[in-house]
């Protein structure tokens, strides 16, 4: 089983009459980049939440959110903290006395000061920690399922491209063999036209022909491409976090395809090399999204 770096999951959690909305989503990234946004009362748990997520996700840009879900039927339980307000007013009066002027502060500005308004719906991090952690673990399970589902689609696409690459390799071998035989006949004809039938020798013909075969030999490239295909298939079968290894193999496959293209001795062989590079690039694009 392989995992895509793309995934999404959400979950609602009821705690002490308050609904918490949990959400996690991710896209591809070279490393693990985790952003956590929570309700102010849960800031103390962000490090714990991060540690839980990093145990399940080793690559990807991950956004996790946890907020109080407000509904039309719920009325915030707000209360004025009179003692805190009186303390602010006392400090304000002292400031006016020291400065020798009268500073006017509107009621709206006073209500914005920390602690003046108590929200009874706010949650205490310590009291809900165990329940929240359990909910996050269940959320991650659903999240990993979406990543696995997307990974399965990517695996199918890669396997299909590998089959096409194998078919191109078989065709390329036949094309090169035909091209070499055709070249041998053309070489003999050109040598006869240039120096005459009586002057040409089998050793001269064999020498020129051997030089040509050496320049157009693609056996090493074919062997390496075949080995890379087998390794990719084994990695897909093994599963796990294989994205980085697959990306490296794609780079090697592309290098072999380039070398094969540079040795092309016919238009048909050149076209096969182009098709190879297109398929390898398609695989690499998908590999970028694998953990």
C-alpha positions in Angstrom: 0.0 0.0 0.0 1.3 3.4 -0.9 0.2 6.8 0.3 -0.4 10.0 -1.5 0.5 13.2 0.2 -2.9 14.6 -0.8 -5.6 13.9 1.8 -8.5 15.4 3.7 -10.7 14.5 6.7 -12.9 16.4 9.2 -14.7 15.5 12.4 -17.0 17.1 14.9 -16.4 16.5 18.6 -18.9 17.2 21.4 -17.3 18.3 24.6 -19.1 19.8 27.6 -21.9 21.1 25.5 -19.5 22.6 23.0 -18.9 21.4 19.4 -15.3 21.3 18.3 -14.7 21.1 14.5 -11.5 19.2 13.6 -10.1 19.4 10.1 -6.9 18.2 8.4 -5.8 18.5 4.8 -2.5 18.1 3.0 -0.8 18.6 -0.4 2.6 17.4 -1.7 5.8 18.9 -0.2 9.4 17.7 -0.1 9.4 17.6 3.7 7.0 17.5 6.6 5.5 21.1 6.9 2.8 21.1 9.6 0.7 24.1 10.4 -1.7 23.9 13.4 -4.4 26.4 14.1 -6.6 26.0 17.2 -9.0 27.9 19.5 -7.2 30.2 21.9 -8.0 28.0 24.9 -6.3 25.0 23.2 -3.0 26.7 22.3 -1.3 24.8 25.1 -2.1 21.5 23.3 -0.6 22.4 19.9 2.8 20.8 20.6 1.0 17.5 21.7 -1.1 17.7 18.5 1.9 18.2 16.3 3.7 15.2 17.8 0.7 13.0 17.2 0.5 14.1 13.5 4.2 13.7 12.8 4.0 10.1 13.9 1.7 9.4 11.0 2.9 11.8 8.4 6.6 12.1 7.3 6.1 14.2 4.1 3.6 16.8 2.9 2.3 20.3 3.7 -0.3 19.6 6.4 -2.9 22.1 7.7 -4.7 21.1 10.9 -7.5 23.2 12.4 -9.5 22.9 15.6 -12.1 25.5 16.4 -15.4 25.9 18.3 -18.2 25.4 15.8 -20.8 28.0 16.1 -24.4 27.3 15.0 -27.5 29.4 14.7 -29.2 27.7 17.6 -26.3 28.2 20.0 -26.1 31.5 21.9 -22.7 32.3 23.3 -22.7 32.2 27.1 -21.0 35.6 27.8 -20.6 37.2 31.2 -19.1 40.5 32.4 -16.2 40.1 34.7 -16.9 43.1 36.9 -13.8 42.8 39.1 -11.5 42.8 36.1 -13.3 45.8 34.5 -13.1 47.7 37.8 -9.3 47.0 37.9 -8.9 48.4 34.4 -10.9 51.5 35.3 -8.8 52.0 38.4 -5.6 51.8 36.3 -7.1 54.2 33.7 -7.8 56.7 36.5 -4.3 56.5 37.8 -3.0 57.2 34.3 -5.2 60.3 34.0 -3.9 61.5 37.3 -0.3 61.1 36.4 -0.7 62.6 32.9 -2.9 65.5 34.1 -5.6 65.0 31.5 -8.7 63.0 31.0 -8.5 60.0 28.8 -11.9 58.9 27.5 -12.3 55.2 26.7 -15.4 53.9 25.0 -17.3 50.9 26.5 -16.6 49.0 23.3 -12.9 49.4 23.8 -13.2 48.3 27.4 -15.0 45.1 26.4 -12.1 44.2 24.1 -9.6 44.1 26.9 -8.5 40.6 28.0 -10.5 39.1 30.7 -13.3 41.6 30.7 -15.7 39.2 29.0 -15.9 35.6 30.1 -17.1 33.0 27.6 -18.5 30.0 29.4 -18.2 28.0 26.2 -14.4 28.2 26.3 -12.7 24.9 27.0 -10.0 24.1 29.5 -7.2 22.3 27.7 -6.3 20.0 30.5 -9.8 18.8 31.1 -10.4 17.8 27.5 -6.9 16.7 26.5 -7.6 12.9 26.5 -10.8 13.1 24.6 -9.3 15.5 22.1 -6.3 13.3 21.5 -8.5 10.3 20.9 -10.6 12.3 18.4 -7.5 13.4 16.6 -6.2 9.9 16.3 -9.5 8.8 14.8 -9.4 11.8 12.4 -5.9 10.8 11.3 -7.2 7.3 10.6 -9.8 8.6 8.2 -7.2 11.0 6.8 -4.8 8.1 6.1 -7.6 6.2 4.3 -8.1 9.1 1.9 -4.3 9.2 1.3 -4.3 5.4 0.7 -7.2 5.7 -1.7 -5.4 8.4 -3.7 -2.2 6.4 -3.5 -4.0 3.4 -5.0 -5.0 5.5 -8.0 -1.5 6.7 -8.5 -0.1 3.2 -8.3 -2.5 2.0 -11.0 -1.4 4.8 -13.3 2.3 4.1 -12.7 1.9 0.4 -13.4 0.1 1.2 -16.6 2.9 3.4 -17.7 5.5 0.8 -16.8 3.7 -1.7 -19.1 3.8 0.8 -21.9 7.5 1.4 -21.3 8.2 -2.3 -21.5 6.4 -2.6 -24.8 8.4 0.3 -26.2 11.6 -1.4 -25.1 10.6 -4.5 -27.0 9.7 -2.6 -30.1 13.0 -0.6 -29.8 15.1 -3.7 -29.8 13.4 -5.0 -33.0 13.7 -1.6 -34.7 17.4 -1.3 -33.9 18.1 -4.8 -35.2 16.3 -4.1 -38.5 18.1 -0.7 -38.8 21.5 -2.4 -38.3 20.8 -5.0 -41.0 19.6 -2.3 -43.4 22.7 -0.2 -42.7 25.0 -3.1 -43.5 23.4 -3.4 -46.9 23.6 0.3 -47.5 27.2 0.4 -46.3 28.2 -2.3 -48.8 26.4 -0.5 -51.6 28.1 2.8 -50.9 31.5 1.3 -50.6 31.1 -0.5 -53.9 30.0 2.8 -55.5 32.9 4.6 -54.0 35.8 2.3 -54.5 34.4 -0.5 -56.8 33.3 -4.0 -56.2 36.8 -5.5 -56.7 38.5 -3.2 -54.2 36.2 -3.8 -51.3 37.1 -6.5 -48.8 35.1 -8.3 -46.2 37.5 -7.1 -43.5 37.0 -3.5 -44.5 33.2 -4.0 -44.5 33.3 -5.8 -41.2 35.4 -3.0 -39.7 33.0 -0.2 -40.7 30.0 -2.3 -39.7 31.5 -3.0 -36.3 32.2 0.7 -35.7 28.6 1.5 -36.5 27.2 -1.2 -34.3 29.3 0.0 -31.4 28.0 3.6 -31.7 24.4 2.4 -32.0 24.5 -0.3 -29.2 21.6 0.3 -26.8 21.9 -3.0 -24.8 23.2 -1.3 -21.7 20.5 1.3 -21.7 17.8 -1.4 -22.3 19.2 -3.5 -19.4 19.3 -0.6 -17.0 15.8 0.5 -18.0 14.5 -3.0 -17.4 16.2 -3.2 -14.0 14.6 0.2 -13.1 11.2 -1.0 -14.1 11.6 -4.2 -12.0 12.7 -2.1 -9.0 9.7 0.3 -9.3 7.4 -2.7 -9.5 8.9 -4.2 -6.4 8.7 -0.9 -4.5 5.0 -0.5 -5.4 4.4 -4.0 -4.2 6.2 -3.4 -1.0 4.5 -0.1 -0.3 5.2 2.3 2.5 7.1 5.6 2.2 8.7 5.1 -1.2 8.3 8.5 -2.8 11.9 9.7 -2.6 13.3 6.4 -3.9 10.9 6.4 -6.8 11.8 10.0 -7.7 15.5 9.0 -7.8 14.7 6.0 -10.1 12.7 8.2 -12.4 15.7 10.5 -12.8 17.9 7.5 -13.7 15.3 6.2 -16.2 15.2 9.6 -17.9 19.0 9.6 -18.2 18.9 6.2 -19.9 16.1 7.4 -22.2 18.2 10.4 -23.2 21.2 8.2 -24.0 19.0 5.8 -26.0 17.7 8.8 -28.0 21.2 10.0 -28.7 22.1 6.6 -30.2 19.0 6.5 -32.4 19.8 5.4 -36.0 16.3 5.8 -37.5 13.3 8.0 -37.2 11.3 5.2 -35.7 13.9 4.7 -33.0 14.0 8.4 -32.2 10.2 8.4 -31.9 10.4 5.5 -29.4 12.9 7.5 -27.4 10.6 10.5 -27.3 7.7 8.2 -26.2 9.9 6.8 -23.4 10.7 10.2 -22.1 7.0 11.3 -22.1 5.9 8.2 -20.1 8.8 8.6 -17.6 7.9 12.2 -17.1 4.2 11.2 -16.5 5.4 8.7 -13.8 7.6 11.3 -12.2 4.8 13.8 -12.0 2.7 11.3 -10.0 5.7 10.2 -7.9 6.0 13.8 -6.6 2.8 13.2 -4.7 3.8 9.9 -3.0 5.0 9.8 0.6 
